[in-house]
Protein backbone atom coordinates (compact mmCIF):
# COMPACT_ATOMS: atom_id res chain seq x y z
CA UNK A 1 0.00 0.00 0.00
CA UNK A 2 2.78 2.42 0.90
CA UNK A 3 4.75 1.51 -2.22
CA UNK A 4 1.80 2.21 -4.49
CA UNK A 5 0.93 5.42 -2.64
CA UNK A 6 4.46 6.77 -3.00
CA UNK A 7 4.62 5.73 -6.66
CA UNK A 8 1.32 7.40 -7.53
CA UNK A 9 2.05 10.59 -5.57
CA UNK A 10 5.51 10.90 -7.12
CA UNK A 11 4.24 10.39 -10.67
CA UNK A 12 1.43 12.93 -10.23
CA UNK A 13 3.96 15.40 -8.85
CA UNK A 14 6.40 14.84 -11.69
CA UNK A 15 8.98 13.28 -9.37
CA UNK A 16 11.10 10.23 -10.21
CA UNK A 17 10.53 7.38 -7.74
CA UNK A 18 12.34 4.14 -7.01
CA UNK A 19 10.62 1.58 -4.77
CA UNK A 20 12.51 -1.25 -3.06
CA UNK A 21 10.53 -4.41 -2.25
CA UNK A 22 11.59 -7.81 -0.87
CA UNK A 23 12.60 -10.33 -3.53
CA UNK A 24 9.50 -12.42 -2.91
CA UNK A 25 6.99 -9.56 -2.85
CA UNK A 26 3.61 -10.55 -4.34
CA UNK A 27 3.60 -10.15 -8.11
CA UNK A 28 0.38 -8.15 -7.92
CA UNK A 29 2.03 -5.53 -5.70
CA UNK A 30 5.09 -5.28 -7.95
CA UNK A 31 3.01 -4.89 -11.12
CA UNK A 32 0.67 -2.35 -9.54
CA UNK A 33 3.58 -0.23 -8.26
CA UNK A 34 5.23 -0.25 -11.69
CA UNK A 35 1.92 0.73 -13.29
CA UNK A 36 1.94 3.94 -11.23
CA UNK A 37 5.24 4.94 -12.81
CA UNK A 38 7.84 3.80 -10.26
CA UNK A 39 10.99 1.82 -10.89
CA UNK A 40 10.84 -1.28 -8.68
CA UNK A 41 13.98 -2.83 -7.18
CA UNK A 42 13.67 -6.29 -5.61
CA UNK A 43 16.14 -6.86 -2.80
CA UNK A 44 16.31 -8.87 0.43
CA UNK A 45 14.26 -11.56 2.16
CA UNK A 46 11.89 -9.24 3.97
CA UNK A 47 10.92 -5.62 4.65
CA UNK A 48 13.97 -4.92 6.81
CA UNK A 49 16.50 -6.10 4.22
CA UNK A 50 14.63 -4.20 1.50
CA UNK A 51 14.77 -1.08 3.69
CA UNK A 52 18.54 -1.46 4.04
CA UNK A 53 18.89 -1.46 0.24
CA UNK A 54 16.59 1.56 -0.01
CA UNK A 55 18.84 3.50 2.39
CA UNK A 56 21.86 2.54 0.27
CA UNK A 57 20.14 3.96 -2.82
CA UNK A 58 19.23 7.06 -0.83
CA UNK A 59 22.90 7.69 -0.11
CA UNK A 60 24.24 6.63 -3.52
CA UNK A 61 21.73 8.58 -5.62
CA UNK A 62 20.91 11.51 -3.34
CA UNK A 63 17.26 10.52 -3.02
CA UNK A 64 14.72 11.34 -0.32
CA UNK A 65 13.70 8.30 1.70
CA UNK A 66 9.96 8.06 2.46
CA UNK A 67 9.56 5.67 5.39
CA UNK A 68 6.66 3.22 5.29
CA UNK A 69 5.64 3.85 8.91
CA UNK A 70 8.24 5.59 11.09
CA UNK A 71 7.35 9.11 9.97
CA UNK A 72 4.90 11.49 11.61
CA UNK A 73 3.53 12.68 8.26
CA UNK A 74 2.82 9.08 7.26
CA UNK A 75 1.20 8.43 10.65
CA UNK A 76 -0.93 11.57 10.33
CA UNK A 77 -2.06 10.61 6.84
CA UNK A 78 -3.08 7.15 7.97
CA UNK A 79 -4.78 8.69 11.00
CA UNK A 80 -7.46 10.10 8.71
CA UNK A 81 -8.91 6.58 8.73
CA UNK A 82 -9.65 7.11 12.42
CA UNK A 83 -11.47 10.35 11.61
CA UNK A 84 -13.55 8.54 8.99
CA UNK A 85 -14.47 5.80 11.45
CA UNK A 86 -15.72 8.32 14.00
CA UNK A 87 -17.68 10.15 11.31
CA UNK A 88 -19.21 7.05 9.72
CA UNK A 89 -19.79 5.10 12.94
CA UNK A 90 -20.30 7.56 15.84
CA UNK A 91 -21.45 4.78 18.19
CA UNK A 92 -18.20 2.82 17.78
CA UNK A 93 -16.86 1.28 20.99
CA UNK A 94 -13.81 -0.66 19.79
CA UNK A 95 -11.55 -0.26 16.76
CA UNK A 96 -9.26 -3.13 15.75
CA UNK A 97 -6.19 -2.30 13.64
CA UNK A 98 -3.34 -4.37 12.14
CA UNK A 99 0.22 -3.61 13.27
CA UNK A 100 3.37 -4.01 11.21
CA UNK A 101 5.73 -1.15 11.87
CA UNK A 102 3.03 0.72 13.75
CA UNK A 103 2.38 3.76 11.56
CA UNK A 104 -1.23 2.88 10.75
CA UNK A 105 -2.31 2.15 14.31
CA UNK A 106 -0.39 5.17 15.69
CA UNK A 107 -2.27 7.54 13.41
CA UNK A 108 -5.67 5.90 13.92
CA UNK A 109 -5.25 5.63 17.70
CA UNK A 110 -4.25 9.28 18.13
CA UNK A 111 -7.08 10.50 15.88
CA UNK A 112 -9.67 8.47 17.80
CA UNK A 113 -8.40 8.79 21.37
CA UNK A 114 -7.91 12.56 21.20
CA UNK A 115 -11.61 12.93 20.34
CA UNK A 116 -13.12 9.86 21.99
CA UNK A 117 -10.87 8.55 24.77
CA UNK A 118 -13.61 6.07 25.73
CA UNK A 119 -13.18 4.13 22.46
CA UNK A 120 -10.88 1.13 22.77
CA UNK A 121 -8.11 0.65 20.20
CA UNK A 122 -6.89 -2.94 19.82
CA UNK A 123 -3.78 -3.75 17.79
CA UNK A 124 -3.30 -7.09 16.03
CA UNK A 125 -0.14 -8.73 14.77
CA UNK A 126 0.56 -12.07 13.12
CA UNK A 127 2.18 -14.67 15.37
CA UNK A 128 5.10 -14.82 12.96
CA UNK A 129 5.79 -11.07 13.17
CA UNK A 130 4.89 -10.08 16.72
CA UNK A 131 7.44 -7.42 17.62
CA UNK A 132 4.89 -4.94 19.01
CA UNK A 133 3.45 -7.41 21.50
CA UNK A 134 6.97 -8.35 22.65
CA UNK A 135 8.02 -4.68 22.85
CA UNK A 136 5.06 -3.70 25.02
CA UNK A 137 5.66 -6.66 27.31
CA UNK A 138 9.33 -5.75 27.75
CA UNK A 139 8.79 -1.97 27.87
CA UNK A 140 11.23 -1.25 25.06
CA UNK A 141 11.48 -1.88 21.32
CA UNK A 142 12.23 -5.50 20.51
CA UNK A 143 13.45 -6.76 17.14
CA UNK A 144 12.79 -10.37 16.13
CA UNK A 145 15.29 -12.35 14.06
CA UNK A 146 12.95 -13.25 11.19
CA UNK A 147 9.33 -13.00 10.13
CA UNK A 148 7.13 -15.80 8.83
CA UNK A 149 3.50 -15.07 7.99
CA UNK A 150 1.06 -14.91 5.08
CA UNK A 151 0.34 -11.33 6.18
CA UNK A 152 3.25 -9.87 4.20
CA UNK A 153 1.92 -6.31 4.55
CA UNK A 154 2.71 -6.34 8.29
CA UNK A 155 5.76 -8.62 8.19
CA UNK A 156 8.32 -6.36 9.84
CA UNK A 157 10.94 -7.43 12.36
CA UNK A 158 10.36 -4.44 14.64
CA UNK A 159 8.00 -1.56 15.19
CA UNK A 160 9.21 1.96 14.55
CA UNK A 161 11.23 4.13 16.88
CA UNK A 162 8.69 6.94 16.49
CA UNK A 163 5.59 4.72 16.49
CA UNK A 164 6.39 2.83 19.68
CA UNK A 165 5.64 5.74 22.09
CA UNK A 166 2.27 6.33 20.39
CA UNK A 167 1.37 2.65 20.60
CA UNK A 168 2.35 2.53 24.25
CA UNK A 169 0.29 5.65 25.09
CA UNK A 170 -2.80 5.29 22.90
CA UNK A 171 -3.34 1.57 22.20
CA UNK A 172 -5.27 -0.36 24.82
CA UNK A 173 -4.13 -3.87 23.97
CA UNK A 174 -2.08 -5.77 21.37
CA UNK A 175 -2.94 -9.37 20.47
CA UNK A 176 -1.69 -11.87 17.89
CA UNK A 177 -3.37 -14.27 15.46
CA UNK A 178 -2.07 -17.34 13.63
CA UNK A 179 -1.84 -17.79 9.87
CA UNK A 180 -4.67 -20.40 9.86
CA UNK A 181 -6.87 -17.91 11.73
CA UNK A 182 -5.99 -15.22 9.18
CA UNK A 183 -6.96 -17.62 6.39
CA UNK A 184 -10.34 -18.30 8.00
CA UNK A 185 -11.04 -14.57 8.31
CA UNK A 186 -10.08 -13.97 4.69
CA UNK A 187 -12.40 -16.75 3.47
CA UNK A 188 -15.19 -15.48 5.74
CA UNK A 189 -14.90 -12.00 4.22
CA UNK A 190 -14.96 -13.38 0.68
CA UNK A 191 -17.95 -15.61 1.29
CA UNK A 192 -20.10 -13.50 3.58
CA UNK A 193 -19.42 -9.92 2.50
CA UNK A 194 -17.82 -10.38 -0.95
CA UNK A 195 -14.80 -8.39 0.26
CA UNK A 196 -11.28 -9.25 -0.86
CA UNK A 197 -8.43 -8.39 1.52
CA UNK A 198 -4.81 -9.45 1.81
CA UNK A 199 -3.49 -11.27 4.86
CA UNK A 200 -2.63 -8.05 6.69
CA UNK A 201 -6.14 -6.74 6.07
CA UNK A 202 -7.73 -9.88 7.54
CA UNK A 203 -5.92 -9.89 10.91
CA UNK A 204 -8.38 -7.52 12.68
CA UNK A 205 -11.36 -9.70 11.81
CA UNK A 206 -9.39 -12.82 12.78
CA UNK A 207 -8.87 -11.29 16.22
CA UNK A 208 -12.62 -10.74 16.54
CA UNK A 209 -13.68 -14.15 15.19
CA UNK A 210 -11.27 -16.04 17.42
CA UNK A 211 -11.98 -13.85 20.48
CA UNK A 212 -8.41 -12.72 21.02
CA UNK A 213 -9.66 -9.90 23.25
CA UNK A 214 -12.69 -9.56 25.52
CA UNK A 215 -15.88 -7.98 24.18
CA UNK A 216 -19.60 -8.19 24.87
CA UNK A 217 -22.22 -9.52 22.48
CA UNK A 218 -23.72 -6.20 21.37
CA UNK A 219 -20.47 -4.20 21.35
CA UNK A 220 -19.93 -2.01 18.27
CA UNK A 221 -16.59 -3.16 16.86
CA UNK A 222 -14.92 -1.77 13.73
CA UNK A 223 -12.13 -3.94 12.27
CA UNK A 224 -10.00 -1.89 9.88
CA UNK A 225 -9.59 -4.03 6.75
CA UNK A 226 -6.47 -2.29 5.48
CA UNK A 227 -5.08 -3.78 2.29
CA UNK A 228 -6.46 -5.72 -0.66
CA UNK A 229 -3.25 -6.37 -2.61
CA UNK A 230 -3.10 -10.16 -2.53
CA UNK A 231 -1.33 -12.31 -5.11
CA UNK A 232 -3.73 -14.67 -6.89
CA UNK A 233 -1.60 -17.75 -6.24
CA UNK A 234 -1.42 -16.83 -2.57
CA UNK A 235 -5.17 -16.24 -2.55
CA UNK A 236 -5.83 -19.72 -3.95
CA UNK A 237 -3.65 -21.31 -1.26
CA UNK A 238 -5.19 -19.24 1.50
CA UNK A 239 -8.73 -20.10 0.40
CA UNK A 240 -7.95 -23.82 0.52
CA UNK A 241 -6.33 -23.43 3.95
CA UNK A 242 -9.33 -21.48 5.19
CA UNK A 243 -11.69 -24.19 3.94
CA UNK A 244 -9.57 -26.85 5.66
CA UNK A 245 -9.63 -24.94 8.95
CA UNK A 246 -13.43 -24.60 8.82
CA UNK A 247 -14.02 -28.24 7.88
CA UNK A 248 -15.16 -27.43 4.34
CA UNK A 249 -12.33 -29.18 2.49
CA UNK A 250 -10.79 -32.58 3.24
CA UNK A 251 -8.01 -34.49 1.51
CA UNK A 252 -7.51 -38.11 2.51
CA UNK A 253 -5.50 -41.17 1.55
CA UNK A 254 -6.53 -44.78 1.96
CA UNK A 255 -5.62 -48.22 0.59
CA UNK A 256 -7.98 -50.61 -1.22
CA UNK A 257 -7.64 -54.17 -2.43
CA UNK A 258 -6.81 -54.12 -6.14
CA UNK A 259 -9.96 -55.88 -7.30
CA UNK A 260 -13.14 -54.92 -9.19
CA UNK A 261 -15.76 -53.23 -6.97
CA UNK A 262 -13.39 -52.12 -4.20
CA UNK A 263 -13.70 -48.46 -5.13
CA UNK A 264 -17.49 -48.77 -5.41
CA UNK A 265 -17.65 -50.13 -1.86
CA UNK A 266 -15.66 -47.14 -0.62
CA UNK A 267 -17.79 -44.66 -2.52
CA UNK A 268 -20.98 -46.12 -1.02
CA UNK A 269 -19.82 -44.63 2.31
CA UNK A 270 -19.22 -41.29 0.61
CA UNK A 271 -22.75 -41.33 -0.79
CA UNK A 272 -24.27 -42.32 2.56
CA UNK A 273 -22.53 -39.44 4.34
CA UNK A 274 -22.92 -36.91 1.51
CA UNK A 275 -19.22 -36.22 1.00
CA UNK A 276 -18.83 -34.55 -2.38
CA UNK A 277 -15.73 -35.52 -4.40
CA UNK A 278 -13.66 -32.75 -5.97
CA UNK A 279 -10.93 -35.05 -7.29
CA UNK A 280 -9.80 -38.67 -7.05
CA UNK A 281 -6.43 -40.25 -7.79
CA UNK A 282 -6.24 -44.05 -8.09
CA UNK A 283 -2.62 -45.34 -8.07
CA UNK A 284 -1.88 -49.04 -8.71
CA UNK A 285 1.89 -48.47 -8.84
CA UNK A 286 2.60 -46.73 -5.53
CA UNK A 287 5.63 -48.08 -3.68
CA UNK A 288 3.88 -47.32 -0.39
CA UNK A 289 1.45 -50.28 -0.66
CA UNK A 290 1.52 -54.01 -1.30
CA UNK A 291 1.37 -55.22 -4.91
CA UNK A 292 -2.12 -56.59 -4.30
CA UNK A 293 -3.36 -53.18 -3.10
CA UNK A 294 -3.99 -49.79 -4.65
CA UNK A 295 -3.62 -46.33 -3.13
CA UNK A 296 -6.43 -43.80 -3.41
CA UNK A 297 -6.24 -40.06 -2.69
CA UNK A 298 -9.44 -38.03 -2.62
CA UNK A 299 -10.24 -34.33 -2.29
CA UNK A 300 -13.66 -33.72 -0.78
CA UNK A 301 -16.14 -30.96 -0.11
CA UNK A 302 -17.47 -31.19 3.44
CA UNK A 303 -20.03 -29.27 5.51
CA UNK A 304 -18.01 -28.51 8.62
CA UNK A 305 -15.93 -30.05 11.43
CA UNK A 306 -18.75 -32.26 12.73
CA UNK A 307 -19.36 -33.63 9.25
CA UNK A 308 -15.64 -34.38 8.85
CA UNK A 309 -15.48 -36.21 12.19
CA UNK A 310 -18.62 -38.22 11.42
CA UNK A 311 -17.35 -39.18 7.96
CA UNK A 312 -13.87 -40.23 9.12
CA UNK A 313 -15.38 -42.29 11.94
CA UNK A 314 -17.62 -44.09 9.42
CA UNK A 315 -14.66 -44.90 7.17
CA UNK A 316 -12.58 -46.27 10.05
CA UNK A 317 -15.50 -48.24 11.47
CA UNK A 318 -15.82 -49.86 8.03
CA UNK A 319 -12.20 -51.05 8.29
CA UNK A 320 -10.42 -48.44 6.17
CA UNK A 321 -7.13 -47.00 7.34
CA UNK A 322 -7.35 -43.29 6.54
CA UNK A 323 -4.60 -40.67 6.49
CA UNK A 324 -5.78 -37.07 6.57
CA UNK A 325 -3.56 -35.09 4.20
CA UNK A 326 -5.33 -31.74 4.49
C-alpha positions as CSV (number, residue, x, y, z in Angstrom):
1,X,0.0,0.0,0.0
2,X,2.8,2.4,0.9
3,X,4.8,1.5,-2.2
4,X,1.8,2.2,-4.5
5,X,0.9,5.4,-2.6
6,X,4.5,6.8,-3.0
7,X,4.6,5.7,-6.7
8,X,1.3,7.4,-7.5
9,X,2.1,10.6,-5.6
10,X,5.5,10.9,-7.1
11,X,4.2,10.4,-10.7
12,X,1.4,12.9,-10.2
13,X,4.0,15.4,-8.8
14,X,6.4,14.8,-11.7
15,X,9.0,13.3,-9.4
16,X,11.1,10.2,-10.2
17,X,10.5,7.4,-7.7
18,X,12.3,4.1,-7.0
19,X,10.6,1.6,-4.8
20,X,12.5,-1.3,-3.1
21,X,10.5,-4.4,-2.3
22,X,11.6,-7.8,-0.9
23,X,12.6,-10.3,-3.5
24,X,9.5,-12.4,-2.9
25,X,7.0,-9.6,-2.9
26,X,3.6,-10.6,-4.3
27,X,3.6,-10.1,-8.1
28,X,0.4,-8.2,-7.9
29,X,2.0,-5.5,-5.7
30,X,5.1,-5.3,-7.9
31,X,3.0,-4.9,-11.1
32,X,0.7,-2.3,-9.5
33,X,3.6,-0.2,-8.3
34,X,5.2,-0.3,-11.7
35,X,1.9,0.7,-13.3
36,X,1.9,3.9,-11.2
37,X,5.2,4.9,-12.8
38,X,7.8,3.8,-10.3
39,X,11.0,1.8,-10.9
40,X,10.8,-1.3,-8.7
41,X,14.0,-2.8,-7.2
42,X,13.7,-6.3,-5.6
43,X,16.1,-6.9,-2.8
44,X,16.3,-8.9,0.4
45,X,14.3,-11.6,2.2
46,X,11.9,-9.2,4.0
47,X,10.9,-5.6,4.7
48,X,14.0,-4.9,6.8
49,X,16.5,-6.1,4.2
50,X,14.6,-4.2,1.5
51,X,14.8,-1.1,3.7
52,X,18.5,-1.5,4.0
53,X,18.9,-1.5,0.2
54,X,16.6,1.6,0.0
55,X,18.8,3.5,2.4
56,X,21.9,2.5,0.3
57,X,20.1,4.0,-2.8
58,X,19.2,7.1,-0.8
59,X,22.9,7.7,-0.1
60,X,24.2,6.6,-3.5
61,X,21.7,8.6,-5.6
62,X,20.9,11.5,-3.3
63,X,17.3,10.5,-3.0
64,X,14.7,11.3,-0.3
65,X,13.7,8.3,1.7
66,X,10.0,8.1,2.5
67,X,9.6,5.7,5.4
68,X,6.7,3.2,5.3
69,X,5.6,3.9,8.9
70,X,8.2,5.6,11.1
71,X,7.4,9.1,10.0
72,X,4.9,11.5,11.6
73,X,3.5,12.7,8.3
74,X,2.8,9.1,7.3
75,X,1.2,8.4,10.6
76,X,-0.9,11.6,10.3
77,X,-2.1,10.6,6.8
78,X,-3.1,7.2,8.0
79,X,-4.8,8.7,11.0
80,X,-7.5,10.1,8.7
81,X,-8.9,6.6,8.7
82,X,-9.7,7.1,12.4
83,X,-11.5,10.3,11.6
84,X,-13.6,8.5,9.0
85,X,-14.5,5.8,11.4
86,X,-15.7,8.3,14.0
87,X,-17.7,10.2,11.3
88,X,-19.2,7.1,9.7
89,X,-19.8,5.1,12.9
90,X,-20.3,7.6,15.8
91,X,-21.5,4.8,18.2
92,X,-18.2,2.8,17.8
93,X,-16.9,1.3,21.0
94,X,-13.8,-0.7,19.8
95,X,-11.5,-0.3,16.8
96,X,-9.3,-3.1,15.7
97,X,-6.2,-2.3,13.6
98,X,-3.3,-4.4,12.1
99,X,0.2,-3.6,13.3
100,X,3.4,-4.0,11.2
101,X,5.7,-1.2,11.9
102,X,3.0,0.7,13.8
103,X,2.4,3.8,11.6
104,X,-1.2,2.9,10.8
105,X,-2.3,2.2,14.3
106,X,-0.4,5.2,15.7
107,X,-2.3,7.5,13.4
108,X,-5.7,5.9,13.9
109,X,-5.2,5.6,17.7
110,X,-4.2,9.3,18.1
111,X,-7.1,10.5,15.9
112,X,-9.7,8.5,17.8
113,X,-8.4,8.8,21.4
114,X,-7.9,12.6,21.2
115,X,-11.6,12.9,20.3
116,X,-13.1,9.9,22.0
117,X,-10.9,8.5,24.8
118,X,-13.6,6.1,25.7
119,X,-13.2,4.1,22.5
120,X,-10.9,1.1,22.8
121,X,-8.1,0.6,20.2
122,X,-6.9,-2.9,19.8
123,X,-3.8,-3.7,17.8
124,X,-3.3,-7.1,16.0
125,X,-0.1,-8.7,14.8
126,X,0.6,-12.1,13.1
127,X,2.2,-14.7,15.4
128,X,5.1,-14.8,13.0
129,X,5.8,-11.1,13.2
130,X,4.9,-10.1,16.7
131,X,7.4,-7.4,17.6
132,X,4.9,-4.9,19.0
133,X,3.4,-7.4,21.5
134,X,7.0,-8.3,22.6
135,X,8.0,-4.7,22.9
136,X,5.1,-3.7,25.0
137,X,5.7,-6.7,27.3
138,X,9.3,-5.7,27.7
139,X,8.8,-2.0,27.9
140,X,11.2,-1.3,25.1
141,X,11.5,-1.9,21.3
142,X,12.2,-5.5,20.5
143,X,13.4,-6.8,17.1
144,X,12.8,-10.4,16.1
145,X,15.3,-12.4,14.1
146,X,13.0,-13.2,11.2
147,X,9.3,-13.0,10.1
148,X,7.1,-15.8,8.8
149,X,3.5,-15.1,8.0
150,X,1.1,-14.9,5.1
151,X,0.3,-11.3,6.2
152,X,3.3,-9.9,4.2
153,X,1.9,-6.3,4.6
154,X,2.7,-6.3,8.3
155,X,5.8,-8.6,8.2
156,X,8.3,-6.4,9.8
157,X,10.9,-7.4,12.4
158,X,10.4,-4.4,14.6
159,X,8.0,-1.6,15.2
160,X,9.2,2.0,14.6
161,X,11.2,4.1,16.9
162,X,8.7,6.9,16.5
163,X,5.6,4.7,16.5
164,X,6.4,2.8,19.7
165,X,5.6,5.7,22.1
166,X,2.3,6.3,20.4
167,X,1.4,2.7,20.6
168,X,2.3,2.5,24.2
169,X,0.3,5.7,25.1
170,X,-2.8,5.3,22.9
171,X,-3.3,1.6,22.2
172,X,-5.3,-0.4,24.8
173,X,-4.1,-3.9,24.0
174,X,-2.1,-5.8,21.4
175,X,-2.9,-9.4,20.5
176,X,-1.7,-11.9,17.9
177,X,-3.4,-14.3,15.5
178,X,-2.1,-17.3,13.6
179,X,-1.8,-17.8,9.9
180,X,-4.7,-20.4,9.9
181,X,-6.9,-17.9,11.7
182,X,-6.0,-15.2,9.2
183,X,-7.0,-17.6,6.4
184,X,-10.3,-18.3,8.0
185,X,-11.0,-14.6,8.3
186,X,-10.1,-14.0,4.7
187,X,-12.4,-16.7,3.5
188,X,-15.2,-15.5,5.7
189,X,-14.9,-12.0,4.2
190,X,-15.0,-13.4,0.7
191,X,-17.9,-15.6,1.3
192,X,-20.1,-13.5,3.6
193,X,-19.4,-9.9,2.5
194,X,-17.8,-10.4,-1.0
195,X,-14.8,-8.4,0.3
196,X,-11.3,-9.2,-0.9
197,X,-8.4,-8.4,1.5
198,X,-4.8,-9.4,1.8
199,X,-3.5,-11.3,4.9
200,X,-2.6,-8.0,6.7
201,X,-6.1,-6.7,6.1
202,X,-7.7,-9.9,7.5
203,X,-5.9,-9.9,10.9
204,X,-8.4,-7.5,12.7
205,X,-11.4,-9.7,11.8
206,X,-9.4,-12.8,12.8
207,X,-8.9,-11.3,16.2
208,X,-12.6,-10.7,16.5
209,X,-13.7,-14.1,15.2
210,X,-11.3,-16.0,17.4
211,X,-12.0,-13.9,20.5
212,X,-8.4,-12.7,21.0
213,X,-9.7,-9.9,23.3
214,X,-12.7,-9.6,25.5
215,X,-15.9,-8.0,24.2
216,X,-19.6,-8.2,24.9
217,X,-22.2,-9.5,22.5
218,X,-23.7,-6.2,21.4
219,X,-20.5,-4.2,21.3
220,X,-19.9,-2.0,18.3
221,X,-16.6,-3.2,16.9
222,X,-14.9,-1.8,13.7
223,X,-12.1,-3.9,12.3
224,X,-10.0,-1.9,9.9
225,X,-9.6,-4.0,6.7
226,X,-6.5,-2.3,5.5
227,X,-5.1,-3.8,2.3
228,X,-6.5,-5.7,-0.7
229,X,-3.3,-6.4,-2.6
230,X,-3.1,-10.2,-2.5
231,X,-1.3,-12.3,-5.1
232,X,-3.7,-14.7,-6.9
233,X,-1.6,-17.8,-6.2
234,X,-1.4,-16.8,-2.6
235,X,-5.2,-16.2,-2.5
236,X,-5.8,-19.7,-3.9
237,X,-3.7,-21.3,-1.3
238,X,-5.2,-19.2,1.5
239,X,-8.7,-20.1,0.4
240,X,-8.0,-23.8,0.5
241,X,-6.3,-23.4,3.9
242,X,-9.3,-21.5,5.2
243,X,-11.7,-24.2,3.9
244,X,-9.6,-26.9,5.7
245,X,-9.6,-24.9,8.9
246,X,-13.4,-24.6,8.8
247,X,-14.0,-28.2,7.9
248,X,-15.2,-27.4,4.3
249,X,-12.3,-29.2,2.5
250,X,-10.8,-32.6,3.2
251,X,-8.0,-34.5,1.5
252,X,-7.5,-38.1,2.5
253,X,-5.5,-41.2,1.5
254,X,-6.5,-44.8,2.0
255,X,-5.6,-48.2,0.6
256,X,-8.0,-50.6,-1.2
257,X,-7.6,-54.2,-2.4
258,X,-6.8,-54.1,-6.1
259,X,-10.0,-55.9,-7.3
260,X,-13.1,-54.9,-9.2
261,X,-15.8,-53.2,-7.0
262,X,-13.4,-52.1,-4.2
263,X,-13.7,-48.5,-5.1
264,X,-17.5,-48.8,-5.4
265,X,-17.6,-50.1,-1.9
266,X,-15.7,-47.1,-0.6
267,X,-17.8,-44.7,-2.5
268,X,-21.0,-46.1,-1.0
269,X,-19.8,-44.6,2.3
270,X,-19.2,-41.3,0.6
271,X,-22.8,-41.3,-0.8
272,X,-24.3,-42.3,2.6
273,X,-22.5,-39.4,4.3
274,X,-22.9,-36.9,1.5
275,X,-19.2,-36.2,1.0
276,X,-18.8,-34.6,-2.4
277,X,-15.7,-35.5,-4.4
278,X,-13.7,-32.8,-6.0
279,X,-10.9,-35.1,-7.3
280,X,-9.8,-38.7,-7.0
281,X,-6.4,-40.3,-7.8
282,X,-6.2,-44.0,-8.1
283,X,-2.6,-45.3,-8.1
284,X,-1.9,-49.0,-8.7
285,X,1.9,-48.5,-8.8
286,X,2.6,-46.7,-5.5
287,X,5.6,-48.1,-3.7
288,X,3.9,-47.3,-0.4
289,X,1.5,-50.3,-0.7
290,X,1.5,-54.0,-1.3
291,X,1.4,-55.2,-4.9
292,X,-2.1,-56.6,-4.3
293,X,-3.4,-53.2,-3.1
294,X,-4.0,-49.8,-4.6
295,X,-3.6,-46.3,-3.1
296,X,-6.4,-43.8,-3.4
297,X,-6.2,-40.1,-2.7
298,X,-9.4,-38.0,-2.6
299,X,-10.2,-34.3,-2.3
300,X,-13.7,-33.7,-0.8
301,X,-16.1,-31.0,-0.1
302,X,-17.5,-31.2,3.4
303,X,-20.0,-29.3,5.5
304,X,-18.0,-28.5,8.6
305,X,-15.9,-30.0,11.4
306,X,-18.7,-32.3,12.7
307,X,-19.4,-33.6,9.2
308,X,-15.6,-34.4,8.8
309,X,-15.5,-36.2,12.2
310,X,-18.6,-38.2,11.4
311,X,-17.4,-39.2,8.0
312,X,-13.9,-40.2,9.1
313,X,-15.4,-42.3,11.9
314,X,-17.6,-44.1,9.4
315,X,-14.7,-44.9,7.2
316,X,-12.6,-46.3,10.0
317,X,-15.5,-48.2,11.5
318,X,-15.8,-49.9,8.0
319,X,-12.2,-51.1,8.3
320,X,-10.4,-48.4,6.2
321,X,-7.1,-47.0,7.3
322,X,-7.4,-43.3,6.5
323,X,-4.6,-40.7,6.5
324,X,-5.8,-37.1,6.6
325,X,-3.6,-35.1,4.2
326,X,-5.3,-31.7,4.5
